[in-house]
Amino acid sequence: MAVDVGNFSDSYLGKLRKKIGHDLLHVPGSGILIENFDGKILLQKRSDLGIWDMPGGSP
């Protein structure tokens, strides 16, 4: 399945890449999988890509 990532150059990382080029970039982030007793998992719809994903984040 292909995901339309929109205009990457306007994103936070896209703007950062314009400044630093292809140098190594460490971006901290986190993710968590939450499951209830019925085996259902919690997902959130990403506002940037419009897809369902695990709750998480990065600065």
PyMOL Python script that loads the backbone (N, CA, C, O; Angstrom):
from pymol import cmd

cmd.read_pdbstr("""\
ATOM      1  N   MET A   1       0.839  -1.179   0.000  1.00  0.00           N
ATOM      2  CA  MET A   1       0.000   0.000   0.000  1.00  0.00           C
ATOM      3  C   MET A   1       0.886   1.245   0.000  1.00  0.00           C
ATOM      4  O   MET A   1       1.729   1.401   0.884  1.00  0.00           O
ATOM      5  N   ALA A   2       0.711   2.104  -0.950  1.00  0.00           N
ATOM      6  CA  ALA A   2       1.471   3.350  -1.030  1.00  0.00           C
ATOM      7  C   ALA A   2       0.799   4.407  -0.162  1.00  0.00           C
ATOM      8  O   ALA A   2      -0.427   4.511  -0.133  1.00  0.00           O
ATOM      9  N   VAL A   3       1.594   5.174   0.531  1.00  0.00           N
ATOM     10  CA  VAL A   3       1.089   6.245   1.391  1.00  0.00           C
ATOM     11  C   VAL A   3       1.495   7.581   0.796  1.00  0.00           C
ATOM     12  O   VAL A   3       2.671   7.814   0.514  1.00  0.00           O
ATOM     13  N   ASP A   4       0.527   8.449   0.608  1.00  0.00           N
ATOM     14  CA  ASP A   4       0.811   9.791   0.110  1.00  0.00           C
ATOM     15  C   ASP A   4       1.330  10.622   1.280  1.00  0.00           C
ATOM     16  O   ASP A   4       0.575  10.925   2.204  1.00  0.00           O
ATOM     17  N   VAL A   5       2.595  10.989   1.251  1.00  0.00           N
ATOM     18  CA  VAL A   5       3.186  11.733   2.356  1.00  0.00           C
ATOM     19  C   VAL A   5       3.016  13.234   2.208  1.00  0.00           C
ATOM     20  O   VAL A   5       3.541  13.997   3.019  1.00  0.00           O
ATOM     21  N   GLY A   6       2.304  13.665   1.203  1.00  0.00           N
ATOM     22  CA  GLY A   6       2.072  15.086   1.026  1.00  0.00           C
ATOM     23  C   GLY A   6       3.347  15.797   0.611  1.00  0.00           C
ATOM     24  O   GLY A   6       4.199  15.220  -0.065  1.00  0.00           O
ATOM     25  N   ASN A   7       3.473  17.036   1.014  1.00  0.00           N
ATOM     26  CA  ASN A   7       4.638  17.822   0.653  1.00  0.00           C
ATOM     27  C   ASN A   7       5.653  17.766   1.792  1.00  0.00           C
ATOM     28  O   ASN A   7       5.564  18.541   2.744  1.00  0.00           O
ATOM     29  N   PHE A   8       6.613  16.854   1.696  1.00  0.00           N
ATOM     30  CA  PHE A   8       7.602  16.652   2.752  1.00  0.00           C
ATOM     31  C   PHE A   8       8.415  17.916   3.013  1.00  0.00           C
ATOM     32  O   PHE A   8       8.794  18.182   4.154  1.00  0.00           O
ATOM     33  N   SER A   9       8.683  18.691   1.975  1.00  0.00           N
ATOM     34  CA  SER A   9       9.532  19.872   2.144  1.00  0.00           C
ATOM     35  C   SER A   9       8.913  20.904   3.080  1.00  0.00           C
ATOM     36  O   SER A   9       9.638  21.731   3.634  1.00  0.00           O
ATOM     37  N   ASP A  10       7.596  20.880   3.275  1.00  0.00           N
ATOM     38  CA  ASP A  10       6.930  21.816   4.189  1.00  0.00           C
ATOM     39  C   ASP A  10       6.858  21.297   5.624  1.00  0.00           C
ATOM     40  O   ASP A  10       6.476  22.034   6.534  1.00  0.00           O
ATOM     41  N   SER A  11       7.221  20.038   5.827  1.00  0.00           N
ATOM     42  CA  SER A  11       7.143  19.459   7.169  1.00  0.00           C
ATOM     43  C   SER A  11       8.318  19.921   8.023  1.00  0.00           C
ATOM     44  O   SER A  11       9.274  20.504   7.511  1.00  0.00           O
ATOM     45  N   TYR A  12       8.244  19.661   9.312  1.00  0.00           N
ATOM     46  CA  TYR A  12       9.323  20.019  10.237  1.00  0.00           C
ATOM     47  C   TYR A  12      10.638  19.383   9.790  1.00  0.00           C
ATOM     48  O   TYR A  12      11.664  20.060   9.715  1.00  0.00           O
ATOM     49  N   LEU A  13      10.608  18.082   9.492  1.00  0.00           N
ATOM     50  CA  LEU A  13      11.835  17.405   9.067  1.00  0.00           C
ATOM     51  C   LEU A  13      12.301  17.884   7.699  1.00  0.00           C
ATOM     52  O   LEU A  13      13.505  17.966   7.453  1.00  0.00           O
ATOM     53  N   GLY A  14      11.383  18.197   6.818  1.00  0.00           N
ATOM     54  CA  GLY A  14      11.751  18.715   5.509  1.00  0.00           C
ATOM     55  C   GLY A  14      12.495  20.038   5.621  1.00  0.00           C
ATOM     56  O   GLY A  14      13.498  20.251   4.939  1.00  0.00           O
ATOM     57  N   LYS A  15      12.009  20.917   6.474  1.00  0.00           N
ATOM     58  CA  LYS A  15      12.670  22.208   6.685  1.00  0.00           C
ATOM     59  C   LYS A  15      14.026  22.024   7.351  1.00  0.00           C
ATOM     60  O   LYS A  15      14.982  22.725   7.021  1.00  0.00           O
ATOM     61  N   LEU A  16      14.114  21.082   8.289  1.00  0.00           N
ATOM     62  CA  LEU A  16      15.380  20.795   8.940  1.00  0.00           C
ATOM     63  C   LEU A  16      16.390  20.229   7.942  1.00  0.00           C
ATOM     64  O   LEU A  16      17.568  20.583   7.979  1.00  0.00           O
ATOM     65  N   ARG A  17      15.930  19.352   7.056  1.00  0.00           N
ATOM     66  CA  ARG A  17      16.807  18.775   6.032  1.00  0.00           C
ATOM     67  C   ARG A  17      17.364  19.850   5.095  1.00  0.00           C
ATOM     68  O   ARG A  17      18.507  19.751   4.649  1.00  0.00           O
ATOM     69  N   LYS A  18      16.564  20.870   4.797  1.00  0.00           N
ATOM     70  CA  LYS A  18      17.051  21.964   3.949  1.00  0.00           C
ATOM     71  C   LYS A  18      18.240  22.668   4.590  1.00  0.00           C
ATOM     72  O   LYS A  18      19.139  23.143   3.896  1.00  0.00           O
ATOM     73  N   LYS A  19      18.240  22.734   5.934  1.00  0.00           N
ATOM     74  CA  LYS A  19      19.312  23.421   6.650  1.00  0.00           C
ATOM     75  C   LYS A  19      20.551  22.553   6.824  1.00  0.00           C
ATOM     76  O   LYS A  19      21.672  23.046   6.696  1.00  0.00           O
ATOM     77  N   ILE A  20      20.361  21.248   7.118  1.00  0.00           N
ATOM     78  CA  ILE A  20      21.523  20.414   7.435  1.00  0.00           C
ATOM     79  C   ILE A  20      21.926  19.475   6.311  1.00  0.00           C
ATOM     80  O   ILE A  20      22.977  18.839   6.387  1.00  0.00           O
ATOM     81  N   GLY A  21      21.117  19.377   5.278  1.00  0.00           N
ATOM     82  CA  GLY A  21      21.454  18.487   4.159  1.00  0.00           C
ATOM     83  C   GLY A  21      21.276  17.024   4.534  1.00  0.00           C
ATOM     84  O   GLY A  21      20.299  16.658   5.187  1.00  0.00           O
ATOM     85  N   HIS A  22      22.233  16.180   4.116  1.00  0.00           N
ATOM     86  CA  HIS A  22      22.117  14.732   4.328  1.00  0.00           C
ATOM     87  C   HIS A  22      22.927  14.238   5.518  1.00  0.00           C
ATOM     88  O   HIS A  22      23.141  13.034   5.660  1.00  0.00           O
ATOM     89  N   ASP A  23      23.385  15.157   6.382  1.00  0.00           N
ATOM     90  CA  ASP A  23      24.112  14.747   7.584  1.00  0.00           C
ATOM     91  C   ASP A  23      23.214  13.889   8.465  1.00  0.00           C
ATOM     92  O   ASP A  23      21.987  13.961   8.387  1.00  0.00           O
ATOM     93  N   LEU A  24      23.855  13.069   9.311  1.00  0.00           N
ATOM     94  CA  LEU A  24      23.132  12.209  10.239  1.00  0.00           C
ATOM     95  C   LEU A  24      22.254  13.047  11.154  1.00  0.00           C
ATOM     96  O   LEU A  24      22.695  14.067  11.682  1.00  0.00           O
ATOM     97  N   LEU A  25      21.023  12.622  11.339  1.00  0.00           N
ATOM     98  CA  LEU A  25      20.066  13.366  12.149  1.00  0.00           C
ATOM     99  C   LEU A  25      19.439  12.407  13.153  1.00  0.00           C
ATOM    100  O   LEU A  25      18.790  11.436  12.765  1.00  0.00           O
ATOM    101  N   HIS A  26      19.629  12.674  14.432  1.00  0.00           N
ATOM    102  CA  HIS A  26      19.011  11.874  15.489  1.00  0.00           C
ATOM    103  C   HIS A  26      17.708  12.546  15.898  1.00  0.00           C
ATOM    104  O   HIS A  26      17.712  13.688  16.357  1.00  0.00           O
ATOM    105  N   VAL A  27      16.598  11.841  15.731  1.00  0.00           N
ATOM    106  CA  VAL A  27      15.290  12.390  16.080  1.00  0.00           C
ATOM    107  C   VAL A  27      14.662  11.472  17.124  1.00  0.00           C
ATOM    108  O   VAL A  27      14.251  10.359  16.796  1.00  0.00           O
ATOM    109  N   PRO A  28      14.582  11.924  18.381  1.00  0.00           N
ATOM    110  CA  PRO A  28      13.971  11.074  19.404  1.00  0.00           C
ATOM    111  C   PRO A  28      12.477  10.917  19.143  1.00  0.00           C
ATOM    112  O   PRO A  28      11.828  11.818  18.610  1.00  0.00           O
ATOM    113  N   GLY A  29      11.958   9.794  19.516  1.00  0.00           N
ATOM    114  CA  GLY A  29      10.532   9.546  19.355  1.00  0.00           C
ATOM    115  C   GLY A  29      10.098   8.411  20.257  1.00  0.00           C
ATOM    116  O   GLY A  29      10.924   7.763  20.900  1.00  0.00           O
ATOM    117  N   SER A  30       8.808   8.175  20.302  1.00  0.00           N
ATOM    118  CA  SER A  30       8.284   7.090  21.119  1.00  0.00           C
ATOM    119  C   SER A  30       7.040   6.519  20.459  1.00  0.00           C
ATOM    120  O   SER A  30       6.378   7.184  19.661  1.00  0.00           O
ATOM    121  N   GLY A  31       6.742   5.305  20.797  1.00  0.00           N
ATOM    122  CA  GLY A  31       5.526   4.640  20.339  1.00  0.00           C
ATOM    123  C   GLY A  31       5.088   3.654  21.394  1.00  0.00           C
ATOM    124  O   GLY A  31       5.912   3.153  22.160  1.00  0.00           O
ATOM    125  N   ILE A  32       3.811   3.372  21.443  1.00  0.00           N
ATOM    126  CA  ILE A  32       3.302   2.456  22.449  1.00  0.00           C
ATOM    127  C   ILE A  32       2.150   1.659  21.849  1.00  0.00           C
ATOM    128  O   ILE A  32       1.361   2.188  21.065  1.00  0.00           O
ATOM    129  N   LEU A  33       2.060   0.406  22.215  1.00  0.00           N
ATOM    130  CA  LEU A  33       0.963  -0.444  21.785  1.00  0.00           C
ATOM    131  C   LEU A  33       0.086  -0.716  23.000  1.00  0.00           C
ATOM    132  O   LEU A  33       0.530  -1.321  23.976  1.00  0.00           O
ATOM    133  N   ILE A  34      -1.158  -0.264  22.931  1.00  0.00           N
ATOM    134  CA  ILE A  34      -2.100  -0.425  24.042  1.00  0.00           C
ATOM    135  C   ILE A  34      -3.171  -1.422  23.623  1.00  0.00           C
ATOM    136  O   ILE A  34      -3.857  -1.224  22.620  1.00  0.00           O
ATOM    137  N   GLU A  35      -3.312  -2.497  24.398  1.00  0.00           N
ATOM    138  CA  GLU A  35      -4.268  -3.566  24.085  1.00  0.00           C
ATOM    139  C   GLU A  35      -5.190  -3.767  25.284  1.00  0.00           C
ATOM    140  O   GLU A  35      -4.737  -3.784  26.429  1.00  0.00           O
ATOM    141  N   ASN A  36      -6.497  -3.920  25.011  1.00  0.00           N
ATOM    142  CA  ASN A  36      -7.424  -4.173  26.110  1.00  0.00           C
ATOM    143  C   ASN A  36      -7.597  -5.682  26.305  1.00  0.00           C
ATOM    144  O   ASN A  36      -6.957  -6.474  25.612  1.00  0.00           O
ATOM    145  N   PHE A  37      -8.448  -6.076  27.233  1.00  0.00           N
ATOM    146  CA  PHE A  37      -8.624  -7.491  27.555  1.00  0.00           C
ATOM    147  C   PHE A  37      -9.255  -8.284  26.417  1.00  0.00           C
ATOM    148  O   PHE A  37      -9.125  -9.507  26.376  1.00  0.00           O
ATOM    149  N   ASP A  38      -9.938  -7.606  25.488  1.00  0.00           N
ATOM    150  CA  ASP A  38     -10.557  -8.267  24.335  1.00  0.00           C
ATOM    151  C   ASP A  38      -9.592  -8.413  23.166  1.00  0.00           C
ATOM    152  O   ASP A  38      -9.965  -8.959  22.127  1.00  0.00           O
ATOM    153  N   GLY A  39      -8.362  -7.936  23.315  1.00  0.00           N
ATOM    154  CA  GLY A  39      -7.376  -8.016  22.245  1.00  0.00           C
ATOM    155  C   GLY A  39      -7.451  -6.868  21.248  1.00  0.00           C
ATOM    156  O   GLY A  39      -6.754  -6.878  20.234  1.00  0.00           O
ATOM    157  N   LYS A  40      -8.294  -5.878  21.532  1.00  0.00           N
ATOM    158  CA  LYS A  40      -8.372  -4.703  20.654  1.00  0.00           C
ATOM    159  C   LYS A  40      -7.218  -3.762  20.983  1.00  0.00           C
ATOM    160  O   LYS A  40      -6.821  -3.623  22.140  1.00  0.00           O
ATOM    161  N   ILE A  41      -6.686  -3.118  19.937  1.00  0.00           N
ATOM    162  CA  ILE A  41      -5.585  -2.184  20.148  1.00  0.00           C
ATOM    163  C   ILE A  41      -6.041  -0.763  19.849  1.00  0.00           C
ATOM    164  O   ILE A  41      -6.937  -0.532  19.037  1.00  0.00           O
ATOM    165  N   LEU A  42      -5.398   0.182  20.528  1.00  0.00           N
ATOM    166  CA  LEU A  42      -5.707   1.598  20.337  1.00  0.00           C
ATOM    167  C   LEU A  42      -4.857   2.148  19.204  1.00  0.00           C
ATOM    168  O   LEU A  42      -3.636   1.996  19.207  1.00  0.00           O
ATOM    169  N   LEU A  43      -5.502   2.786  18.236  1.00  0.00           N
ATOM    170  CA  LEU A  43      -4.808   3.446  17.137  1.00  0.00           C
ATOM    171  C   LEU A  43      -5.227   4.906  17.086  1.00  0.00           C
ATOM    172  O   LEU A  43      -6.292   5.274  17.582  1.00  0.00           O
ATOM    173  N   GLN A  44      -4.392   5.725  16.489  1.00  0.00           N
ATOM    174  CA  GLN A  44      -4.749   7.123  16.265  1.00  0.00           C
ATOM    175  C   GLN A  44      -4.570   7.431  14.792  1.00  0.00           C
ATOM    176  O   GLN A  44      -3.687   6.880  14.136  1.00  0.00           O
ATOM    177  N   LYS A  45      -5.405   8.307  14.279  1.00  0.00           N
ATOM    178  CA  LYS A  45      -5.286   8.706  12.879  1.00  0.00           C
ATOM    179  C   LYS A  45      -4.311   9.862  12.789  1.00  0.00           C
ATOM    180  O   LYS A  45      -4.509  10.905  13.413  1.00  0.00           O
ATOM    181  N   ARG A  46      -3.250   9.674  12.004  1.00  0.00           N
ATOM    182  CA  ARG A  46      -2.215  10.700  11.871  1.00  0.00           C
ATOM    183  C   ARG A  46      -2.760  11.901  11.109  1.00  0.00           C
ATOM    184  O   ARG A  46      -3.390  11.748  10.062  1.00  0.00           O
ATOM    185  N   SER A  47      -2.515  13.085  11.635  1.00  0.00           N
ATOM    186  CA  SER A  47      -2.989  14.298  10.966  1.00  0.00           C
ATOM    187  C   SER A  47      -2.134  14.644   9.751  1.00  0.00           C
ATOM    188  O   SER A  47      -2.605  15.324   8.839  1.00  0.00           O
ATOM    189  N   ASP A  48      -0.872  14.180   9.727  1.00  0.00           N
ATOM    190  CA  ASP A  48       0.000  14.526   8.603  1.00  0.00           C
ATOM    191  C   ASP A  48      -0.202  13.617   7.401  1.00  0.00           C
ATOM    192  O   ASP A  48      -0.153  14.083   6.263  1.00  0.00           O
ATOM    193  N   LEU A  49      -0.429  12.327   7.635  1.00  0.00           N
ATOM    194  CA  LEU A  49      -0.559  11.375   6.530  1.00  0.00           C
ATOM    195  C   LEU A  49      -1.974  10.848   6.345  1.00  0.00           C
ATOM    196  O   LEU A  49      -2.297  10.275   5.304  1.00  0.00           O
ATOM    197  N   GLY A  50      -2.816  11.041   7.355  1.00  0.00           N
ATOM    198  CA  GLY A  50      -4.190  10.562   7.261  1.00  0.00           C
ATOM    199  C   GLY A  50      -4.325   9.052   7.373  1.00  0.00           C
ATOM    200  O   GLY A  50      -5.328   8.486   6.937  1.00  0.00           O
ATOM    201  N   ILE A  51      -3.310   8.383   7.962  1.00  0.00           N
ATOM    202  CA  ILE A  51      -3.368   6.931   8.132  1.00  0.00           C
ATOM    203  C   ILE A  51      -3.475   6.606   9.619  1.00  0.00           C
ATOM    204  O   ILE A  51      -3.185   7.442  10.475  1.00  0.00           O
ATOM    205  N   TRP A  52      -3.902   5.366   9.912  1.00  0.00           N
ATOM    206  CA  TRP A  52      -3.996   4.899  11.278  1.00  0.00           C
ATOM    207  C   TRP A  52      -2.643   4.365  11.722  1.00  0.00           C
ATOM    208  O   TRP A  52      -1.965   3.674  10.963  1.00  0.00           O
ATOM    209  N   ASP A  53      -2.247   4.686  12.959  1.00  0.00           N
ATOM    210  CA  ASP A  53      -0.930   4.326  13.455  1.00  0.00           C
ATOM    211  C   ASP A  53      -0.994   4.184  14.972  1.00  0.00           C
ATOM    212  O   ASP A  53      -1.987   4.560  15.595  1.00  0.00           O
ATOM    213  N   MET A  54       0.073   3.636  15.564  1.00  0.00           N
ATOM    214  CA  MET A  54       0.157   3.532  17.008  1.00  0.00           C
ATOM    215  C   MET A  54       0.344   4.909  17.619  1.00  0.00           C
ATOM    216  O   MET A  54       0.966   5.776  17.005  1.00  0.00           O
ATOM    217  N   PRO A  55      -0.187   5.128  18.827  1.00  0.00           N
ATOM    218  CA  PRO A  55       0.066   6.400  19.514  1.00  0.00           C
ATOM    219  C   PRO A  55       1.568   6.578  19.732  1.00  0.00           C
ATOM    220  O   PRO A  55       2.267   5.626  20.079  1.00  0.00           O
ATOM    221  N   GLY A  56       2.043   7.759  19.533  1.00  0.00           N
ATOM    222  CA  GLY A  56       3.462   8.047  19.724  1.00  0.00           C
ATOM    223  C   GLY A  56       3.738   9.484  19.363  1.00  0.00           C
ATOM    224  O   GLY A  56       2.821  10.280  19.158  1.00  0.00           O
ATOM    225  N   GLY A  57       4.994   9.801  19.288  1.00  0.00           N
ATOM    226  CA  GLY A  57       5.307  11.162  18.915  1.00  0.00           C
ATOM    227  C   GLY A  57       6.786  11.440  18.878  1.00  0.00           C
ATOM    228  O   GLY A  57       7.611  10.630  19.300  1.00  0.00           O
ATOM    229  N   SER A  58       7.092  12.591  18.369  1.00  0.00           N
ATOM    230  CA  SER A  58       8.451  13.119  18.330  1.00  0.00           C
ATOM    231  C   SER A  58       8.349  14.633  18.358  1.00  0.00           C
ATOM    232  O   SER A  58       7.298  15.198  18.055  1.00  0.00           O
ATOM    233  N   PRO A  59       9.437  15.284  18.720  1.00  0.00           N
ATOM    234  CA  PRO A  59       9.370  16.741  18.834  1.00  0.00           C
ATOM    235  C   PRO A  59       9.094  17.431  17.519  1.00  0.00           C
ATOM    236  O   PRO A  59       9.012  18.659  17.471  1.00  0.00           O
TER     237      PRO A  59
END
""", "prot")
cmd.dss("prot")
cmd.show_as("cartoon", "prot")
cmd.util.cbc("prot")
cmd.orient("prot")
